[in-house]
Amino acid sequence: MFDGFIDFVREIYGTNDFIALHEPVFLGNEKKYLNECIDSTFVSSIGKFVDRFEVMMAEYTGAKYAIATVNGIAALHIALQLVGVDKDSEVITQPLSFIATCNAISYCGAKPIFIDVDRHTMGLSPESLLLFLQEQTEQRADGCYNKTTGNRISAVLPMHTFGHPCRIDDIAVICYEHNIFLVEDAAESLGSFYKNKHTGTFGRIGIFSFNGNKTITAGGGGMIVTNDEVLAKRAKHITTTAKIPHAYEFIHDEIGYNYRLPNINAALGCAQMETLDEILKNKRELALAYERFFAGKDINFVKEPKNAKANYWLNAVILQNKKTSDKFLKITNDAGIMTRPIWRLMNRLEMFTSCQVGDLTNAYWLEDRVVNIPSGVYLE
């Protein structure tokens, strides 16, 4: 079943050395912009590259506003706080996600509710969301409430898994009909579109990540995007310690956070944005090569969902069962080809075992079978 895979990957990347899951590539002005930033002495949270990075992200995603943060989880924390996620409220999300999704909910003092994902998108299932809301919640004058706990449902938080868009338009309609804010965790999906609209822009607010293993990197970094001017201004205010602008006085009008992206990171981000189209083209070519390789084999290569254009951030395959996926993981990693299983389901982690869950049949099925394979840009 695994015949030829190791040789195939080594041929693509042109090396017999260790092949990582996803390494950053620097193809353009990264060193030039970093030197400019250092020479300017503006290496912290003020500088032209921060402003430019925000403009580039807003223009690329089609959002009206973009606010740069120190990392993706900081962006998500603020996004949730901005829509009213607070202590004793609850956020509906998916169990199949990176820990940052649930950590950000916890930072707000809220508790996650886990509902199932679609098998073909690996993202939040609209049908599961609607079923939970119809059976487990009730509408009150000030919002949607959980009939079991009595707590307010303050947000729905889907995540676009590995850059493959979930059926976010259907989710957005359901959220609107049930008076719940939609916050998009688009951390993994820069360059992904659903029905010709960029991920992260379907809800009230969305976020992206620029960690070292993402499609492009700022060495870290995150971005909040929104079309709401009020939310955008508050996002910038509370991510810069809630300091009232003044030439020399230090007055703060609320609890804020030191979450602003440093200019030196933004310099790297700007250079990466300039080569984003080239990176995406390369990653799509890699995905097509994998698709051809796995055709006719008992391994299902994960392709972009219907109506979507994915960035193919992390390529993935679906094996027959857990035993087979464990064998694949061992053979490849022993050979110096980095592969990894999908995340442990959030509801199975110790800190979230008491959270309310729906029927998670698809999530459990995927947890046993999905493996990520090398997905970095290959240089010819």
C-alpha positions as CSV (number, residue, x, y, z in Angstrom):
1,M,0.0,0.0,0.0
2,F,2.9,2.4,0.8
3,D,5.1,1.2,-2.1
4,G,6.9,4.0,-3.7
5,F,5.8,6.8,-1.5
6,I,9.1,7.5,0.2
7,D,11.0,7.5,-3.2
8,F,8.3,9.7,-4.7
9,V,8.6,12.3,-1.9
10,R,12.4,12.2,-2.1
11,E,12.2,12.7,-5.9
12,I,9.9,15.7,-5.5
13,Y,12.1,17.4,-2.9
14,G,15.4,16.3,-4.5
15,T,17.1,15.1,-1.4
16,N,17.9,12.0,0.6
17,D,18.1,14.1,3.8
18,F,15.3,14.6,6.3
19,I,12.2,16.1,4.8
20,A,10.1,18.2,7.2
21,L,6.3,18.5,7.1
22,H,6.3,22.2,6.2
23,E,9.3,24.6,6.2
24,P,9.1,28.3,5.4
25,V,10.7,29.5,2.1
26,F,12.1,33.0,1.5
27,L,12.0,33.8,-2.1
28,G,12.0,37.6,-2.3
29,N,12.7,40.7,-0.3
30,E,12.8,39.2,3.2
31,K,16.5,40.2,4.0
32,K,16.1,43.6,2.3
33,Y,13.1,44.5,4.3
34,L,14.6,43.2,7.6
35,N,17.7,45.3,7.0
36,E,15.5,48.4,6.3
37,C,13.6,47.7,9.5
38,I,16.8,47.4,11.5
39,D,18.3,50.5,10.0
40,S,15.1,52.5,10.8
41,T,15.4,51.4,14.5
42,F,11.6,50.8,14.5
43,V,11.7,47.1,15.3
44,S,8.9,47.0,17.8
45,S,5.2,47.6,17.5
46,I,5.3,50.8,15.5
47,G,6.6,51.1,12.0
48,K,5.8,51.3,8.3
49,F,5.9,47.6,7.8
50,V,3.1,46.9,10.3
51,D,0.8,49.4,8.5
52,R,1.8,48.0,5.1
53,F,1.2,44.4,6.1
54,E,-2.3,45.2,7.3
55,V,-3.1,47.0,4.0
56,M,-1.8,44.0,2.0
57,M,-3.9,41.5,4.0
58,A,-7.0,43.6,3.8
59,E,-6.6,44.0,0.0
60,Y,-5.8,40.3,-0.5
61,T,-8.7,38.9,1.6
62,G,-11.2,41.6,0.5
63,A,-11.8,42.7,4.1
64,K,-12.2,46.4,4.9
65,Y,-9.9,46.3,7.9
66,A,-7.0,44.2,9.1
67,I,-5.2,44.5,12.5
68,A,-1.9,42.7,13.0
69,T,-1.2,40.8,16.2
70,V,1.8,39.1,17.7
71,N,0.4,35.6,16.8
72,G,-2.7,33.8,15.7
73,I,-4.0,32.9,19.1
74,A,-3.8,36.5,20.3
75,A,-5.9,37.5,17.2
76,L,-8.4,34.8,18.1
77,H,-8.6,35.8,21.7
78,I,-9.3,39.4,20.8
79,A,-11.8,38.4,18.1
80,L,-13.8,36.4,20.5
81,Q,-13.7,39.1,23.2
82,L,-14.8,41.7,20.6
83,V,-18.1,39.8,19.9
84,G,-18.9,39.4,23.5
85,V,-17.5,36.0,24.4
86,D,-17.1,36.1,28.2
87,K,-17.3,34.2,31.5
88,D,-20.2,31.8,31.7
89,S,-20.9,32.0,28.0
90,E,-20.3,29.1,25.5
91,V,-18.8,28.9,22.1
92,I,-19.8,26.1,19.6
93,T,-16.8,24.8,17.8
94,Q,-15.4,21.6,16.3
95,P,-13.3,19.0,18.2
96,L,-11.1,18.4,15.2
97,S,-8.8,21.5,15.6
98,F,-5.5,22.7,16.8
99,I,-5.5,23.6,20.6
100,A,-5.3,27.3,19.9
101,T,-9.0,27.3,19.0
102,C,-10.1,26.1,22.4
103,N,-7.4,27.9,24.3
104,A,-8.6,31.2,23.0
105,I,-12.2,30.4,24.1
106,S,-10.8,29.6,27.6
107,Y,-8.8,32.8,27.7
108,C,-12.2,34.6,27.6
109,G,-13.5,32.5,30.5
110,A,-16.0,30.7,28.2
111,K,-16.5,27.0,27.6
112,P,-16.5,25.2,24.2
113,I,-19.3,23.0,23.0
114,F,-18.1,20.4,20.5
115,I,-20.2,19.3,17.5
116,D,-19.3,17.2,14.5
117,V,-17.4,17.9,11.3
118,D,-18.0,17.0,7.7
119,R,-15.8,14.1,6.5
120,H,-15.1,15.8,3.1
121,T,-14.1,19.2,4.5
122,M,-12.9,18.2,8.0
123,G,-14.6,21.4,9.2
124,L,-17.7,22.2,11.2
125,S,-20.8,20.5,9.8
126,P,-23.7,22.9,9.1
127,E,-26.2,20.0,9.6
128,S,-24.7,19.1,13.0
129,L,-24.7,22.8,14.0
130,L,-28.4,23.2,13.0
131,L,-29.4,20.0,14.8
132,F,-27.7,21.1,18.0
133,L,-29.3,24.5,17.9
134,Q,-32.8,23.2,17.2
135,E,-32.6,20.5,19.9
136,Q,-30.4,22.0,22.6
137,T,-31.0,25.8,22.6
138,E,-33.7,28.4,22.9
139,Q,-34.1,31.9,21.8
140,R,-34.4,34.7,24.4
141,A,-34.7,38.4,24.0
142,D,-30.9,38.9,24.5
143,G,-29.7,35.9,22.5
144,C,-29.4,32.1,22.1
145,Y,-29.2,30.0,25.3
146,N,-28.2,26.5,26.0
147,K,-31.2,24.7,27.5
148,T,-29.0,22.2,29.4
149,T,-26.6,24.7,31.1
150,G,-28.6,27.9,30.9
151,N,-25.6,29.7,29.5
152,R,-25.6,32.1,26.5
153,I,-24.2,30.8,23.2
154,S,-22.0,33.8,22.4
155,A,-20.3,32.6,19.2
156,V,-19.9,29.8,16.7
157,L,-16.2,29.2,15.8
158,P,-15.5,27.0,12.8
159,M,-11.9,26.3,11.6
160,H,-10.9,25.7,8.0
161,T,-8.9,22.5,8.5
162,F,-5.5,22.4,6.7
163,G,-6.7,25.3,4.5
164,H,-9.7,23.4,3.1
165,P,-12.8,25.7,3.5
166,C,-15.7,24.3,5.4
167,R,-19.3,25.1,4.2
168,I,-19.0,28.5,5.7
169,D,-21.8,30.2,3.9
170,D,-24.4,27.7,5.3
171,I,-22.9,28.2,8.8
172,A,-23.2,31.9,8.4
173,V,-26.9,31.7,7.6
174,I,-27.5,29.4,10.6
175,C,-25.7,31.8,12.9
176,Y,-27.7,34.7,11.6
177,E,-31.0,32.9,12.0
178,H,-30.1,32.0,15.6
179,N,-28.7,35.4,16.6
180,I,-25.2,34.1,17.3
181,F,-22.0,35.8,16.1
182,L,-19.8,33.9,13.6
183,V,-16.0,34.1,14.2
184,E,-13.8,32.3,11.7
185,D,-10.6,30.6,12.6
186,A,-8.9,31.0,9.2
187,A,-5.5,30.5,10.8
188,E,-4.5,27.8,8.3
189,S,-6.3,29.1,5.2
190,L,-4.6,32.2,3.8
191,G,-5.1,31.9,0.0
192,S,-8.2,29.7,0.3
193,F,-11.6,30.8,-1.2
194,Y,-15.1,29.5,-0.9
195,K,-17.4,30.4,-3.7
196,N,-14.9,33.0,-4.8
197,K,-14.9,34.7,-1.4
198,H,-11.8,34.5,0.9
199,T,-12.1,32.6,4.1
200,G,-12.1,34.7,7.2
201,T,-14.6,37.2,5.7
202,F,-17.9,35.4,6.0
203,G,-18.4,36.1,9.7
204,R,-18.4,39.2,11.9
205,I,-14.7,38.8,12.3
206,G,-12.0,36.4,11.3
207,I,-8.3,35.6,12.0
208,F,-5.2,34.3,10.3
209,S,-1.8,33.0,11.6
210,F,1.7,33.5,10.3
211,N,3.5,31.0,12.4
212,G,6.7,29.5,11.0
213,N,4.9,26.5,9.6
214,K,2.1,28.4,7.8
215,T,1.7,29.1,4.1
216,I,3.6,32.4,4.6
217,T,5.3,33.4,7.8
218,A,6.3,36.5,9.7
219,G,8.2,34.4,12.2
220,G,5.0,34.4,14.2
221,G,2.2,36.9,13.9
222,G,-1.5,36.9,13.4
223,M,-4.2,39.1,11.7
224,I,-7.7,40.1,12.6
225,V,-9.9,40.9,9.6
226,T,-13.4,42.5,9.7
227,N,-15.7,44.8,7.7
228,D,-16.9,46.4,10.9
229,E,-15.2,49.7,11.6
230,V,-16.1,49.8,15.2
231,L,-14.7,46.3,15.9
232,A,-11.6,47.2,13.9
233,K,-10.9,50.3,16.0
234,R,-11.4,48.4,19.2
235,A,-9.2,45.6,18.1
236,K,-6.3,48.0,17.4
237,H,-7.0,49.8,20.7
238,I,-7.0,46.8,23.0
239,T,-4.1,45.1,21.3
240,T,-2.0,48.1,22.0
241,T,-2.5,48.1,25.8
242,A,-5.7,50.3,25.4
243,K,-3.5,53.4,25.4
244,I,-5.2,56.7,24.5
245,P,-3.1,58.3,21.7
246,H,-1.0,61.1,23.0
247,A,2.4,62.5,22.1
248,Y,3.9,61.8,25.6
249,E,1.3,60.9,28.2
250,F,0.5,57.3,29.2
251,I,-3.2,57.0,29.9
252,H,-5.1,53.7,29.4
253,D,-8.9,53.6,29.5
254,E,-9.5,49.8,29.9
255,I,-7.7,46.5,30.4
256,G,-5.7,46.0,27.2
257,Y,-3.1,43.6,25.8
258,N,0.4,43.9,24.5
259,Y,-0.6,42.0,21.4
260,R,0.6,44.3,18.6
261,L,2.8,42.7,15.9
262,P,6.4,44.0,16.0
263,N,7.5,45.9,12.9
264,I,10.4,43.5,12.3
265,N,8.0,40.6,12.0
266,A,5.8,42.6,9.7
267,A,8.8,43.3,7.5
268,L,9.1,39.6,6.9
269,G,5.3,39.3,6.4
270,C,5.3,42.0,3.7
271,A,8.0,40.2,1.8
272,Q,6.2,36.9,2.1
273,M,2.9,38.4,0.9
274,E,4.7,39.6,-2.3
275,T,5.5,35.9,-3.1
276,L,2.2,34.4,-1.9
277,D,0.9,33.7,-5.4
278,E,4.1,31.9,-6.3
279,I,3.9,29.8,-3.1
280,L,0.3,28.9,-3.7
281,K,1.0,27.9,-7.3
282,N,3.8,25.6,-6.1
283,K,1.6,24.1,-3.4
284,R,-1.2,23.4,-5.8
285,E,1.2,21.7,-8.2
286,L,2.4,19.5,-5.3
287,A,-1.1,18.6,-4.4
288,L,-1.9,17.6,-7.9
289,A,1.3,15.4,-8.0
290,Y,0.1,13.7,-4.8
291,E,-3.4,13.2,-6.2
292,R,-2.0,11.5,-9.3
293,F,0.4,9.3,-7.2
294,F,-2.4,8.1,-4.9
295,A,-4.9,7.5,-7.6
296,G,-6.0,3.8,-7.7
297,K,-4.4,3.1,-4.3
298,D,-6.1,2.2,-1.1
299,I,-5.2,5.7,0.3
300,N,-7.5,8.6,-0.2
301,F,-5.8,11.9,-0.9
302,V,-7.7,14.8,0.6
303,K,-8.8,17.2,-2.2
304,E,-10.3,20.6,-2.0
305,P,-14.1,20.5,-1.3
306,K,-16.7,21.4,-3.8
307,N,-17.1,25.2,-4.5
308,A,-13.7,25.8,-2.8
309,K,-10.2,26.7,-3.9
310,A,-7.9,25.6,-1.1
311,N,-4.4,26.7,-0.4
312,Y,-3.4,23.1,0.4
313,W,-1.5,24.3,3.4
314,L,-1.0,20.8,4.8
315,N,-1.6,17.9,2.5
316,A,-3.4,14.9,4.0
317,V,-4.3,11.4,3.3
318,I,-7.0,9.2,4.8
319,L,-5.9,5.6,5.6
320,Q,-8.2,2.6,6.0
321,N,-8.1,2.5,9.8
322,K,-5.9,3.4,12.8
323,K,-3.7,0.4,12.5
324,T,-2.9,1.3,8.9
325,S,-2.3,4.9,9.7
326,D,0.0,4.0,12.6
327,K,2.0,1.8,10.3
328,F,2.2,4.5,7.7
329,L,3.4,7.0,10.3
330,K,6.2,4.7,11.6
331,I,7.5,3.7,8.2
332,T,7.7,7.2,6.9
333,N,9.2,8.8,10.0
334,D,11.7,6.0,10.3
335,A,12.7,6.8,6.8
336,G,13.3,10.5,7.5
337,I,10.0,11.6,5.9
338,M,8.0,13.6,8.4
339,T,4.4,12.7,8.7
340,R,2.0,13.3,11.6
341,P,-1.5,12.2,12.7
342,I,-4.3,14.7,12.9
343,W,-4.8,16.4,16.2
344,R,-6.1,14.5,19.2
345,L,-9.8,15.5,19.5
346,M,-10.2,18.5,21.8
347,N,-13.0,16.8,23.8
348,R,-10.5,14.0,24.6
349,L,-8.0,16.4,26.2
350,E,-8.1,16.5,30.0
351,M,-9.0,20.1,30.3
352,F,-12.1,19.7,28.0
353,T,-13.5,16.3,28.9
354,S,-16.3,17.9,30.8
355,C,-17.5,20.0,27.9
356,Q,-20.8,19.3,26.2
357,V,-20.6,17.3,22.9
358,G,-22.9,16.3,20.1
359,D,-22.6,13.2,18.0
360,L,-19.0,13.2,16.9
361,T,-19.0,10.2,14.6
362,N,-17.1,11.9,11.7
363,A,-14.6,13.5,14.0
364,Y,-13.7,10.1,15.6
365,W,-13.5,8.4,12.2
366,L,-11.1,11.1,10.9
367,E,-9.0,11.1,14.0
368,D,-8.2,7.4,13.4
369,R,-7.3,7.8,9.8
370,V,-6.0,11.2,8.7
371,V,-2.2,11.7,8.3
372,N,-0.4,14.8,7.1
373,I,2.4,14.4,4.6
374,P,5.2,16.7,3.5
375,S,3.6,19.9,2.2
376,G,6.4,22.5,2.0
377,V,7.3,24.4,-1.2
378,Y,9.7,22.4,-3.3
379,L,12.4,24.3,-5.2
380,E,13.2,23.1,-8.7
